[in-house]
Amino acid sequence: MTGHDRQWELNRRNFQGRWCGTSHWYRRPREGDAAAGPLDLAHPSRTITDTTYAISFSDADTGLWDGSGLLLAPGGRRRLPLSRSTYNRGGMCWQFAGAGGQSSLALDPAQPRFGHELNLFHRRSRSMLVLLYAPVGSGEALRWQLDALAAVAFRCSLSSPADPPRPPATAWRQLLAEQEGWPGSVERLEPHRWPAEDPPPQPCAPFRAAHFALHERTAGFADGLVCSLPEQLPAGAFVLQVGCRLDAERFHQVSLRFDGDQRLAAWELRRFRRP
């Protein structure tokens, strides 16, 4: 099995299902085409109660992504064919066992957004955060500002009984403090370097709330989701932090690490567990 095939198989294992949930969108207020106010991460600006991602595979090499209740798609619907041969041609998709998504690989002023989708799976739950930065200004004054965020607590409707709902992580300081010192392991992926087999997890430093909550934009959301993000991306290296309290005993954390050239250097998945 090649590294590409391994990523495809993990994609099938993680995402196959009929995922239903409520989308909570937090968007910066706008006037015309310009940002007009601060981004409020405590109160969603739009809630869509019937978001569904139906992801099916007709055979080992072919599938279909069928989404509805989407904010950024025309008419709220989109269908995309899936195939092993074309999967991840741009290298933006990434998969671990139990975590996966897609990421912009570098800042590009020619693009309208710098975005990331992160999913953390537990049994038949799928906790998703979407992070969108937008360019502001031009030339030497160009900067990238956090523009929107979406949190979705998906459950697979094909499972019976469905996984129970989790409390929101609105009291994120308390949640992070409770995890202080939990032991964990780390797995790492680098863009365009896909291992043919899962490398064994390596021990990592115990969980430290201060190491997670690096940025001024630290907040909690539905389904135990929490993130720590810069309001504006710095000129050099930076890291974006997303985590989820999957149950009373587990907290999984994805770190997106960007180098001094503002290119994605690695995805890191840390799995912490109550001792």
N, C-alpha and C positions, 0 to 999 in steps of 0.2 A: 504494500500500500504506500502510495506517495503522500507527501505532506498535504498536497492539494486534496487528495481523496480523503485524508483524515479530517480536514476542515469541513468538507462536504458532509461526511458522516456525522460529525458533531453538530453541524447545522440541522440536519434532519432530526437527530435525537433531541436536541434542545427545543426546536421550534414547531415540530409537527403537532397539530392540535387545532381546536377551534377556540380561540382565546377571546373572552368577552370581559368587558370592564367599563368603568367610567373614567374618561379622560379629564384631568384637571390641568388647564392651560393657564400659565402665568405669563402675561405679555406686557411689554413696556408700552405705556400709552403713547399714541401717535397723533399728530396733526398732519394730514396729507401724507406725505412720504417721509416725514422727519419724526424722530423720537421726541416726545414732548414732556416726559416726566419720568420719575423713578420707577423701577421694576419692583412691584410688591410681591414678595414670595410668601406672604402670609394668607393672602386671599386670592383665589383663582379669578381671572378675568373672564374665563369661559369654561363651562362644564358641559361635556358631551356624555350623556348617560349610556349610549348604546354603541360604543366603539367595539368592533369585532375584527380580529385578524384570523382568518381561516387559512391555514397552511397545510396543504395535503400533498401527497406524493403518490403518483399512479404506479410507479415502479422505482427501482433503486437509483435511477438516473434522472427522473423527470418529476416536476411538481408544479404547484400553482400557489401563489400568494394572492389572497382575495381579501381586501380591506374595506371596511365601511365605517362611518362615523369618524371620518378623518378631517382634521381642521384644515390642512394645507393642500388637499387634493381637490380638483374641480368636482363639484357636486358631492364631495365627501366620500367618493369611491375611487378605488384603484385596484386593478388586477395586473399581476406580473407573472410571466412564466418563469419557472425555475429549472435549471438543468445543471448536471454535474460539469458538463464541458464548458459552460460559460460562467459558472459560479466564481465570484470574487476576482474577475479579471483586473480590476483596478487595485486590488490589495487592500481595500478599505474595510472588508468584513473580517471579523475575528471570532474565534470560538475556543472556549474551554469547556470541559465537562461541567454543565450547570451554569454557564455564563456565556454571553455572546452579544454581538451587536455590530455596529459599523461606525467608523470614525473618519472625519476629514484628516488627511495625513499631513497637511501643512497649511499655513495661512496663505491665502491667494486673493489679492485685491480684485482680481477679475471675477471672483465668485460672490454671490449675494449673501452668503452665510458660511460660517465655520461651525459645523454641527456634529453631534455625537448622539447615538442611540445606545443605551446600555440596558441589558436585561439580566436579571438574576433569578434563577429558577430554583424551586424547592418543591419536591413532589410534582403536583400539577398546578402550581402557581407560577406566575411570571410577573415579576415586579419590574416596571420599565420607567426609566427616566430619559427624556430627550432634552438635550442642551443645545441652544442656538446662540451663537455670537454673530453680530452684524458689524460691518465696517462703518465707521463714522469719520467724516472729514475726507481729505484726499492729500496725495503727495506726502511730504514729510510730516504733515499733521494727522495722517491716517492713524486711527486706533481701532481696536476691536472691543466692542462693548457687549456684555451679556444682555441679550435682547428678549429671549423667551425660554421657558422651561415647561415641560409637560411631565406629569406623573400619572401612571396608570397601574392599577391593581388588577391584573388579568387573572382569570381562572379558566381552566379548560372545561368547556361545557360537555365534552365527551366523557369526562370522568364522573364517577358516582361512588360515594358522595363527593361533592366539591370540597377543596381545601377551605378551611374556615377563614373568615376575614381576619386581618391583623390590625392592631391599633395603629393609627398614624404616629409618625415620629415627630410630632410637633414639639414635644419636650425633648429636643435633641440633646441638650446639655446633660440632662439626667440619663438619657440612653447611653451616651458616650462615656459618661463617668462610671456607669455600672459595668462597662466592659473593660475598664482599666486593668491592665495586666493579664488579660486573657491570652493564652498561648496560641500560636497559629503557624501556618505554613504558607509558602508563596510559590506561585507558578508564573512564568514570564513568557510572553510572545513578542517577537519583533516583526515589523512589517516586511512582507515578502520572504520571510524565513519561517516556513511552516514545518514543524517536525512530523515525521511519519508515524511516530508513536508519542504518546503523552509522556513527557519527561517526569520523573518522580518529583513530587513536591519537596521543597527544601524548607527546613525550619526557618522562621523569621523572628524578628524581635517581637516581644509581647505588644499587644495593642496599647497605644498611647493616644488619648483623646487629643492632646496637643499636636501630635503628628498627623492626625486626620484633619482637624479643623484649622487648616493653614490660612484660610482666606476670610475676608470680611463677609463674603456671601456664603455663610454656613446656615443650612436650613433643613427642616424635616418635612416629610410629606406622607401621603397615603401609603399604607402597606409596609410601614417600617423603613421607608426609603429616606436617606439623608445624603446630602452632598456638601462639598466645600469648594467654592469657585471664586476666582478673582472677578471683581466687577469689570475691570478692563484687563486685557491680557498684557503682560509685561513685554518689554522689548527682547528679553533673553529667554532663558529656560524657564519652564513652569510645569506644574502638575495639576491635574484636575482629579478630584476625589469624589467617588460615589460609593455608597454602601447600603446594605439592607440587613435589618434584624429579621432573619428568616424564621426564627422561633426563639423561645426563651433561652436556648443554649448556643445559638449560632449567629455570627455576624460575618458577612462576606463583603469584601472591599475591593473595588476595582480602581486602580490608579492609572491614569493616562499621562505618560511622561514625555514631555517635549524638550528637545535639546536647545542649545544656544542659537541655532539657526531656525528655531520654531518649527521643526519637523518632528513628527511623532517618532520617538525612539523605542517605546515599548508599552505594551499593555501588561499590567501586573495584577494578578488575582491573589488576594490574601484571604484565607479562611481561618477565622478565629472561632474558638469554642470555649465555653465556660469550663474551667478546670473542675 
